[in-house]
């Protein structure tokens, strides 16, 4: 069946003038996610013990998803008349893949793989390939890629449209942001290995693809990179639902992973999304705030296909969070939503953070104890990280960590009460002790069985 033209776009051009490669570089053995932490990326690394290593390997089998921006660029390149292919290039500890033979290389940049990305760009240029660097880290630190790439995009490359493929572009280019996200043509995943993409927290069956319905975040948590790398915008629910419908029609997706920093800012919009998604019979995930949910809304989302809910919990010390300009939900609100999700069969990922400037060992242990009481299907215990553009960046002082150190799990600034080794030890203890409990094992098995049958 022919895929219908997207609204607001030109018909697909048949002439091919260039082979465009969409390139993602990996240099770590551990599970690496590129479109988290505001696009800076994370590397899941929790410890040296055998249980820690087992957890690290297990994480790598849960999900394999491309960054949404790649699908947008694939569509724009195709509409500009070019052939498109997608490549993962592994270097260093991750492997030694050959460079792709392309005319134009669009390289997604990240903080955690920046050194390897620059090396790949330099190799491509040495062969005569034109190279364009784009992404959150290129936007925040364009100087890191000047000289390695022909063009460094500051902002969202989609904002340039067909100009992105103009040979006249050189050096640092201010692209700005796309104000009307509904005006963008829907992403194309034709050039990608779609059958490999999965998200086990949604379903054990079928393909899962990402959808970006929201960019940036409306809140201003000082430690969060999303405000530093983007600005807040939302697509209309009708536009999002239409994309999901076409993903199911063209690729037969079973799951949709919403890569929105905040899925549920506007209740009316969320209800419209739920009502639009319900007839499509897909499973979906979303990152939400507990104080903008209740049992009735959660039940409505579950009936529409919600199977995985990610909550930012962070700490039991709400004062610690408010000092970082976070407006935290109350502990009671979080407990109520977690209980409702468990009752409804929605798997919950609870995200916690340790090592903020006024944090201490007692606070961390209290937070982990509460995490165990919540007993969610999955947890993350990240370490406060001084990402570029955040309020924590100033804590680095004269330090200049290598980009690869910004894993999201590594202490990088001098903490007033916790030495780096203490934080590493607490991080590993939190993960291992959480997953070693019989109560957790029973809950995990029940939820995993549901996922296999869903």
QUIPEPE-V211534 format. One record per residue. N is the residue number from 1. RES is the residue in one letter. PSI is psi in radians with two decimals (999 if undefined). BURIAL is I if it has 9 or more other C-alpha atoms within 8 Angstrom, else O. Layout:
n:N res:RES psi:PSI burial:BURIAL
n:N res:RES psi:PSI burial:BURIAL
This chain:
n:1 res:X psi:2.34 burial:O
n:2 res:X psi:2.43 burial:O
n:3 res:X psi:2.17 burial:O
n:4 res:X psi:2.63 burial:O
n:5 res:X psi:2.55 burial:O
n:6 res:X psi:2.62 burial:O
n:7 res:X psi:2.41 burial:O
n:8 res:X psi:0.23 burial:O
n:9 res:X psi:2.85 burial:O
n:10 res:X psi:2.70 burial:O
n:11 res:X psi:2.67 burial:O
n:12 res:X psi:2.33 burial:I
n:13 res:X psi:2.46 burial:I
n:14 res:X psi:-0.45 burial:O
n:15 res:X psi:2.44 burial:O
n:16 res:X psi:2.10 burial:I
n:17 res:X psi:-0.45 burial:O
n:18 res:X psi:2.69 burial:I
n:19 res:X psi:1.97 burial:I
n:20 res:X psi:2.19 burial:I
n:21 res:X psi:2.19 burial:I
n:22 res:X psi:1.94 burial:I
n:23 res:X psi:2.25 burial:I
n:24 res:X psi:2.19 burial:I
n:25 res:X psi:2.37 burial:I
n:26 res:X psi:2.39 burial:I
n:27 res:X psi:0.12 burial:I
n:28 res:X psi:2.54 burial:I
n:29 res:X psi:-0.60 burial:O
n:30 res:X psi:2.93 burial:I
n:31 res:X psi:2.12 burial:I
n:32 res:X psi:2.19 burial:I
n:33 res:X psi:2.16 burial:O
n:34 res:X psi:-0.53 burial:I
n:35 res:X psi:0.33 burial:I
n:36 res:X psi:3.06 burial:I
n:37 res:X psi:0.79 burial:I
n:38 res:X psi:0.35 burial:I
n:39 res:X psi:-0.04 burial:I
n:40 res:X psi:-0.46 burial:I
n:41 res:X psi:2.79 burial:I
n:42 res:X psi:2.75 burial:I
n:43 res:X psi:2.10 burial:I
n:44 res:X psi:1.76 burial:I
n:45 res:X psi:1.94 burial:I
n:46 res:X psi:-0.25 burial:I
n:47 res:X psi:3.14 burial:I
n:48 res:X psi:-0.25 burial:O
n:49 res:X psi:2.82 burial:O
n:50 res:X psi:-0.82 burial:O
n:51 res:X psi:-0.67 burial:O
n:52 res:X psi:-0.74 burial:I
n:53 res:X psi:-0.67 burial:I
n:54 res:X psi:-0.76 burial:O
n:55 res:X psi:-0.68 burial:O
n:56 res:X psi:-0.76 burial:I
n:57 res:X psi:-0.68 burial:I
n:58 res:X psi:-0.68 burial:O
n:59 res:X psi:-0.68 burial:I
n:60 res:X psi:-0.36 burial:I
n:61 res:X psi:-0.13 burial:O
n:62 res:X psi:-0.62 burial:I
n:63 res:X psi:2.53 burial:I
n:64 res:X psi:1.82 burial:I
n:65 res:X psi:2.49 burial:I
n:66 res:X psi:2.85 burial:O
n:67 res:X psi:2.34 burial:I
n:68 res:X psi:-0.61 burial:I
n:69 res:X psi:-0.52 burial:O
n:70 res:X psi:-0.68 burial:I
n:71 res:X psi:-0.67 burial:I
n:72 res:X psi:-0.78 burial:I
n:73 res:X psi:-0.60 burial:I
n:74 res:X psi:-0.75 burial:I
n:75 res:X psi:-0.78 burial:I
n:76 res:X psi:-0.67 burial:I
n:77 res:X psi:-0.72 burial:I
n:78 res:X psi:-0.75 burial:I
n:79 res:X psi:-0.41 burial:I
n:80 res:X psi:-0.01 burial:I
n:81 res:X psi:0.26 burial:I
n:82 res:X psi:2.72 burial:I
n:83 res:X psi:2.50 burial:I
n:84 res:X psi:2.40 burial:I
n:85 res:X psi:2.61 burial:I
n:86 res:X psi:2.44 burial:I
n:87 res:X psi:2.35 burial:I
n:88 res:X psi:2.17 burial:O
n:89 res:X psi:2.02 burial:I
n:90 res:X psi:2.31 burial:I
n:91 res:X psi:2.91 burial:I
n:92 res:X psi:-2.31 burial:I
n:93 res:X psi:-0.37 burial:O
n:94 res:X psi:-0.34 burial:I
n:95 res:X psi:-2.90 burial:O
n:96 res:X psi:1.19 burial:O
n:97 res:X psi:2.55 burial:O
n:98 res:X psi:2.70 burial:O
n:99 res:X psi:2.47 burial:O
n:100 res:X psi:2.62 burial:O
n:101 res:X psi:1.72 burial:O
n:102 res:X psi:2.86 burial:I
n:103 res:X psi:-0.67 burial:I
n:104 res:X psi:2.22 burial:I
n:105 res:X psi:2.08 burial:I
n:106 res:X psi:1.93 burial:I
n:107 res:X psi:2.09 burial:I
n:108 res:X psi:2.19 burial:I
n:109 res:X psi:2.66 burial:I
n:110 res:X psi:2.82 burial:I
n:111 res:X psi:-0.71 burial:I
n:112 res:X psi:-0.26 burial:I
n:113 res:X psi:0.38 burial:I
n:114 res:X psi:-0.73 burial:I
n:115 res:X psi:-0.80 burial:O
n:116 res:X psi:-0.64 burial:I
n:117 res:X psi:-0.78 burial:I
n:118 res:X psi:-0.70 burial:I
n:119 res:X psi:-0.75 burial:I
n:120 res:X psi:-0.74 burial:I
n:121 res:X psi:-0.78 burial:I
n:122 res:X psi:-0.71 burial:I
n:123 res:X psi:-0.75 burial:O
n:124 res:X psi:-0.77 burial:I
n:125 res:X psi:-0.62 burial:I
n:126 res:X psi:-0.44 burial:O
n:127 res:X psi:-0.03 burial:O
n:128 res:X psi:0.15 burial:O
n:129 res:X psi:2.35 burial:I
n:130 res:X psi:2.35 burial:I
n:131 res:X psi:2.29 burial:I
n:132 res:X psi:2.18 burial:I
n:133 res:X psi:2.38 burial:I
n:134 res:X psi:2.91 burial:I
n:135 res:X psi:3.09 burial:I
n:136 res:X psi:-0.74 burial:I
n:137 res:X psi:-0.64 burial:I
n:138 res:X psi:-0.58 burial:I
n:139 res:X psi:-0.78 burial:I
n:140 res:X psi:-0.64 burial:I
n:141 res:X psi:1.15 burial:O
n:142 res:X psi:-0.53 burial:I
n:143 res:X psi:-0.38 burial:O
n:144 res:X psi:-0.39 burial:O
n:145 res:X psi:-0.18 burial:I
n:146 res:X psi:2.27 burial:I
n:147 res:X psi:-0.59 burial:O
n:148 res:X psi:-0.58 burial:I
n:149 res:X psi:2.70 burial:I
n:150 res:X psi:-0.65 burial:I
n:151 res:X psi:2.39 burial:I
n:152 res:X psi:2.06 burial:I
n:153 res:X psi:2.17 burial:I
n:154 res:X psi:1.96 burial:I
n:155 res:X psi:-2.69 burial:I
n:156 res:X psi:2.06 burial:I
n:157 res:X psi:-0.47 burial:I
n:158 res:X psi:-0.46 burial:I
n:159 res:X psi:-0.38 burial:I
n:160 res:X psi:-0.35 burial:I
n:161 res:X psi:-2.38 burial:O
n:162 res:X psi:-0.33 burial:I
n:163 res:X psi:-0.41 burial:O
n:164 res:X psi:-0.48 burial:O
n:165 res:X psi:0.22 burial:O
n:166 res:X psi:2.18 burial:O
n:167 res:X psi:-0.22 burial:O
n:168 res:X psi:-0.29 burial:O
n:169 res:X psi:2.33 burial:O
n:170 res:X psi:2.59 burial:I
n:171 res:X psi:-2.67 burial:I
n:172 res:X psi:2.23 burial:I
n:173 res:X psi:2.17 burial:I
n:174 res:X psi:1.83 burial:O
n:175 res:X psi:-0.44 burial:I
n:176 res:X psi:-2.78 burial:O
n:177 res:X psi:2.72 burial:I
n:178 res:X psi:1.96 burial:O
n:179 res:X psi:-0.73 burial:O
n:180 res:X psi:1.64 burial:O
n:181 res:X psi:-0.47 burial:I
n:182 res:X psi:-0.37 burial:O
n:183 res:X psi:-0.25 burial:O
n:184 res:X psi:2.46 burial:I
n:185 res:X psi:2.56 burial:I
n:186 res:X psi:2.59 burial:I
n:187 res:X psi:2.63 burial:I
n:188 res:X psi:2.32 burial:I
n:189 res:X psi:0.33 burial:O
n:190 res:X psi:-0.57 burial:O
n:191 res:X psi:0.09 burial:I
n:192 res:X psi:2.71 burial:O
n:193 res:X psi:1.26 burial:O
n:194 res:X psi:-0.64 burial:I
n:195 res:X psi:-0.34 burial:O
n:196 res:X psi:-0.25 burial:O
n:197 res:X psi:2.28 burial:I
n:198 res:X psi:2.83 burial:I
n:199 res:X psi:1.73 burial:I
n:200 res:X psi:-0.40 burial:I
n:201 res:X psi:-0.26 burial:I
n:202 res:X psi:-0.94 burial:I
n:203 res:X psi:2.60 burial:I
n:204 res:X psi:-0.05 burial:I
n:205 res:X psi:2.54 burial:O
n:206 res:X psi:-3.14 burial:I
n:207 res:X psi:2.49 burial:I
n:208 res:X psi:2.37 burial:I
n:209 res:X psi:2.69 burial:I
n:210 res:X psi:2.63 burial:I
n:211 res:X psi:2.35 burial:I
n:212 res:X psi:1.75 burial:I
n:213 res:X psi:-0.31 burial:I
n:214 res:X psi:2.43 burial:I
n:215 res:X psi:2.47 burial:I
n:216 res:X psi:-3.07 burial:I
n:217 res:X psi:2.48 burial:I
n:218 res:X psi:-0.24 burial:O
n:219 res:X psi:2.98 burial:O
n:220 res:X psi:0.74 burial:I
n:221 res:X psi:2.22 burial:I
n:222 res:X psi:-0.53 burial:I
n:223 res:X psi:-0.14 burial:I
n:224 res:X psi:2.27 burial:I
n:225 res:X psi:-0.18 burial:I
n:226 res:X psi:-0.61 burial:I
n:227 res:X psi:-0.45 burial:I
n:228 res:X psi:-0.44 burial:I
n:229 res:X psi:-0.13 burial:I
n:230 res:X psi:3.12 burial:I
n:231 res:X psi:2.75 burial:I
n:232 res:X psi:2.22 burial:I
n:233 res:X psi:2.62 burial:I
n:234 res:X psi:2.53 burial:O
n:235 res:X psi:2.73 burial:I
n:236 res:X psi:2.60 burial:O
n:237 res:X psi:-0.61 burial:I
n:238 res:X psi:-0.70 burial:I
n:239 res:X psi:-0.73 burial:I
n:240 res:X psi:-0.81 burial:I
n:241 res:X psi:-0.69 burial:I
n:242 res:X psi:-0.67 burial:O
n:243 res:X psi:-0.79 burial:I
n:244 res:X psi:-0.72 burial:I
n:245 res:X psi:-0.75 burial:I
n:246 res:X psi:-0.58 burial:O
n:247 res:X psi:-0.71 burial:I
n:248 res:X psi:-0.70 burial:I
n:249 res:X psi:-0.76 burial:O
n:250 res:X psi:-0.71 burial:O
n:251 res:X psi:-0.08 burial:O
n:252 res:X psi:0.62 burial:O
n:253 res:X psi:2.50 burial:I
n:254 res:X psi:-0.55 burial:I
n:255 res:X psi:2.68 burial:I
n:256 res:X psi:2.13 burial:I
n:257 res:X psi:1.86 burial:I
n:258 res:X psi:2.07 burial:I
n:259 res:X psi:0.77 burial:I
n:260 res:X psi:2.26 burial:I
n:261 res:X psi:-0.52 burial:I
n:262 res:X psi:1.82 burial:I
n:263 res:X psi:-0.56 burial:I
n:264 res:X psi:0.79 burial:I
n:265 res:X psi:-0.77 burial:O
n:266 res:X psi:1.97 burial:O
n:267 res:X psi:-0.72 burial:O
n:268 res:X psi:-0.69 burial:O
n:269 res:X psi:-0.71 burial:I
n:270 res:X psi:-0.73 burial:I
n:271 res:X psi:-0.74 burial:I
n:272 res:X psi:-0.68 burial:I
n:273 res:X psi:-0.81 burial:I
n:274 res:X psi:-0.80 burial:I
n:275 res:X psi:-0.59 burial:I
n:276 res:X psi:-0.59 burial:I
n:277 res:X psi:-0.49 burial:I
n:278 res:X psi:-0.78 burial:I
n:279 res:X psi:-0.23 burial:O
n:280 res:X psi:-0.28 burial:O
n:281 res:X psi:0.93 burial:O
n:282 res:X psi:2.78 burial:I
n:283 res:X psi:2.44 burial:I
n:284 res:X psi:2.81 burial:I
n:285 res:X psi:2.80 burial:I
n:286 res:X psi:2.64 burial:I
n:287 res:X psi:2.13 burial:I
n:288 res:X psi:2.85 burial:I
n:289 res:X psi:2.35 burial:I
n:290 res:X psi:-0.53 burial:I
n:291 res:X psi:0.01 burial:I
n:292 res:X psi:0.40 burial:I
n:293 res:X psi:2.69 burial:I
n:294 res:X psi:3.06 burial:I
n:295 res:X psi:-0.70 burial:I
n:296 res:X psi:-0.78 burial:O
n:297 res:X psi:-0.68 burial:I
n:298 res:X psi:-0.70 burial:I
n:299 res:X psi:-0.68 burial:I
n:300 res:X psi:-0.72 burial:I
n:301 res:X psi:-0.69 burial:I
n:302 res:X psi:-0.76 burial:I
n:303 res:X psi:-0.49 burial:O
n:304 res:X psi:-0.18 burial:I
n:305 res:X psi:-0.05 burial:I
n:306 res:X psi:2.19 burial:I
n:307 res:X psi:-0.27 burial:I
n:308 res:X psi:2.20 burial:I
n:309 res:X psi:2.15 burial:I
n:310 res:X psi:2.20 burial:I
n:311 res:X psi:2.35 burial:I
n:312 res:X psi:1.86 burial:I
n:313 res:X psi:-0.87 burial:I
n:314 res:X psi:-1.15 burial:I
n:315 res:X psi:2.72 burial:I
n:316 res:X psi:-0.29 burial:I
n:317 res:X psi:1.60 burial:O
n:318 res:X psi:-0.52 burial:I
n:319 res:X psi:-0.66 burial:O
n:320 res:X psi:-0.68 burial:I
n:321 res:X psi:-0.72 burial:I
n:322 res:X psi:-0.53 burial:I
n:323 res:X psi:-0.30 burial:O
n:324 res:X psi:0.32 burial:I
n:325 res:X psi:0.37 burial:I
n:326 res:X psi:2.50 burial:I
n:327 res:X psi:1.50 burial:O
n:328 res:X psi:2.45 burial:O
n:329 res:X psi:2.73 burial:I
n:330 res:X psi:2.78 burial:O
n:331 res:X psi:-0.64 burial:O
n:332 res:X psi:-0.72 burial:O
n:333 res:X psi:-0.75 burial:I
n:334 res:X psi:-0.79 burial:I
n:335 res:X psi:-0.71 burial:I
n:336 res:X psi:-0.74 burial:O
n:337 res:X psi:-0.68 burial:I
n:338 res:X psi:-0.77 burial:I
n:339 res:X psi:-0.77 burial:O
n:340 res:X psi:-0.73 burial:I
n:341 res:X psi:-0.76 burial:I
n:342 res:X psi:-0.74 burial:I
n:343 res:X psi:-0.62 burial:O
n:344 res:X psi:-0.16 burial:O
n:345 res:X psi:0.48 burial:I
n:346 res:X psi:2.17 burial:I
n:347 res:X psi:2.31 burial:I
n:348 res:X psi:2.32 burial:I
n:349 res:X psi:2.09 burial:I
n:350 res:X psi:2.17 burial:I
n:351 res:X psi:2.20 burial:I
n:352 res:X psi:2.74 burial:I
n:353 res:X psi:2.37 burial:I
n:354 res:X psi:2.63 burial:I
n:355 res:X psi:0.28 burial:I
n:356 res:X psi:2.78 burial:I
n:357 res:X psi:-0.62 burial:O
n:358 res:X psi:0.21 burial:O
n:359 res:X psi:2.77 burial:I
n:360 res:X psi:3.06 burial:I
n:361 res:X psi:-0.72 burial:O
n:362 res:X psi:-0.73 burial:O
n:363 res:X psi:-0.69 burial:I
n:364 res:X psi:-0.78 burial:I
n:365 res:X psi:-0.63 burial:O
n:366 res:X psi:-0.67 burial:I
n:367 res:X psi:-0.76 burial:I
n:368 res:X psi:-0.67 burial:I
n:369 res:X psi:-0.71 burial:O
n:370 res:X psi:-0.67 burial:I
n:371 res:X psi:-0.70 burial:I
n:372 res:X psi:-0.57 burial:I
n:373 res:X psi:-0.73 burial:O
n:374 res:X psi:-0.69 burial:O
n:375 res:X psi:0.86 burial:I
n:376 res:X psi:2.85 burial:I
n:377 res:X psi:-0.64 burial:I
n:378 res:X psi:2.71 burial:O
n:379 res:X psi:2.77 burial:I
n:380 res:X psi:2.29 burial:I
n:381 res:X psi:1.49 burial:I
n:382 res:X psi:2.87 burial:I
n:383 res:X psi:2.34 burial:I
n:384 res:X psi:2.17 burial:I
n:385 res:X psi:2.27 burial:I
n:386 res:X psi:1.17 burial:I
n:387 res:X psi:2.60 burial:I
n:388 res:X psi:2.33 burial:O
n:389 res:X psi:-0.11 burial:I
n:390 res:X psi:2.95 burial:I
n:391 res:X psi:-0.35 burial:O
n:392 res:X psi:-0.27 burial:I
n:393 res:X psi:-0.63 burial:I
n:394 res:X psi:-0.31 burial:O
n:395 res:X psi:-0.22 burial:O
n:396 res:X psi:-0.47 burial:I
n:397 res:X psi:-2.20 burial:O
n:398 res:X psi:-0.04 burial:O
n:399 res:X psi:2.59 burial:O
n:400 res:X psi:1.31 burial:O
n:401 res:X psi:2.60 burial:O
n:402 res:X psi:2.57 burial:O
n:403 res:X psi:-0.63 burial:I
n:404 res:X psi:-0.24 burial:I
n:405 res:X psi:-0.29 burial:I
n:406 res:X psi:1.01 burial:I
n:407 res:X psi:-0.38 burial:I
n:408 res:X psi:-0.13 burial:I
n:409 res:X psi:0.22 burial:I
n:410 res:X psi:2.24 burial:I
n:411 res:X psi:2.26 burial:I
n:412 res:X psi:-0.28 burial:I
n:413 res:X psi:2.81 burial:O
n:414 res:X psi:1.95 burial:O
n:415 res:X psi:2.44 burial:I
n:416 res:X psi:-0.43 burial:O
n:417 res:X psi:-0.23 burial:O
n:418 res:X psi:2.10 burial:I
n:419 res:X psi:2.71 burial:O
n:420 res:X psi:-0.76 burial:I
n:421 res:X psi:-0.57 burial:O
n:422 res:X psi:-0.76 burial:O
n:423 res:X psi:-0.72 burial:I
n:424 res:X psi:-0.75 burial:I
n:425 res:X psi:-0.76 burial:I
n:426 res:X psi:-0.68 burial:I
n:427 res:X psi:-0.85 burial:I
n:428 res:X psi:-0.75 burial:I
n:429 res:X psi:-0.72 burial:O
n:430 res:X psi:-0.84 burial:I
n:431 res:X psi:-0.88 burial:I
n:432 res:X psi:-0.79 burial:I
n:433 res:X psi:-0.59 burial:O
n:434 res:X psi:-0.81 burial:I
n:435 res:X psi:-0.19 burial:O
n:436 res:X psi:0.05 burial:O
n:437 res:X psi:2.39 burial:O
n:438 res:X psi:-0.68 burial:O
n:439 res:X psi:-0.69 burial:O
n:440 res:X psi:-0.74 burial:I
n:441 res:X psi:-0.70 burial:I
n:442 res:X psi:-0.81 burial:O
n:443 res:X psi:-0.75 burial:I
n:444 res:X psi:-0.79 burial:I
n:445 res:X psi:-0.71 burial:O
n:446 res:X psi:-0.79 burial:O
n:447 res:X psi:-0.65 burial:I
n:448 res:X psi:-0.67 burial:O
n:449 res:X psi:-0.70 burial:O
n:450 res:X psi:-0.73 burial:I
n:451 res:X psi:-0.65 burial:I
n:452 res:X psi:-0.54 burial:I
n:453 res:X psi:-0.21 burial:O
n:454 res:X psi:999 burial:O
